[in-house]
Amino acid sequence: MTTNDPSGLLGLGLIGILFLVVAYIAVVAIGFWLLYTVIWRAVRRGMREFHYPKQD
């Protein structure tokens, strides 16, 4: 006689959802970090070119 106990499947699903949420948060954080890095470098370059223009 077998019983249909879905607790193992539910636990696996819960862990899967938790993993996806953590992975999504990590991807969003890396995206914001990359965007911040690109903008920061552009601002630094612009400020450097503004304050120290090349005298060609």
C-alpha positions in Angstrom: 0.0 0.0 0.0 1.5 3.3 -1.1 0.6 6.7 0.2 0.8 9.8 -1.9 2.9 12.1 0.3 3.6 15.3 -1.6 5.8 16.9 1.1 9.1 15.9 -0.7 7.9 17.5 -3.9 6.6 20.6 -2.1 9.9 20.9 -0.3 11.8 20.7 -3.6 9.5 23.2 -5.2 10.0 25.6 -2.2 13.8 25.3 -2.4 13.6 25.8 -6.2 11.5 29.0 -5.8 13.9 30.2 -3.1 16.9 29.5 -5.4 15.2 31.4 -8.3 14.5 34.4 -6.1 18.1 34.5 -4.8 19.4 34.1 -8.3 17.1 36.9 -9.6 18.3 39.2 -6.8 21.9 38.5 -7.6 21.4 39.2 -11.3 19.6 42.5 -10.5 22.4 43.5 -8.1 25.1 42.7 -10.7 23.1 44.7 -13.3 22.9 47.7 -11.0 26.6 47.4 -10.2 27.5 47.2 -13.9 25.3 50.2 -14.6 26.8 52.2 -11.7 30.4 51.3 -12.9 29.7 52.4 -16.5 28.1 55.7 -15.4 30.8 56.4 -12.8 33.6 55.9 -15.3 31.8 58.2 -17.8 31.3 60.9 -15.2 34.9 60.7 -14.1 36.1 60.9 -17.7 33.8 63.8 -18.4 34.9 65.7 -15.3 38.6 65.1 -16.2 38.1 66.3 -19.7 36.2 69.4 -18.5 38.7 70.4 -15.8 41.9 69.4 -17.8 41.1 70.0 -21.5 43.8 68.9 -24.0 45.7 71.8 -25.3 46.3 70.5 -28.9 
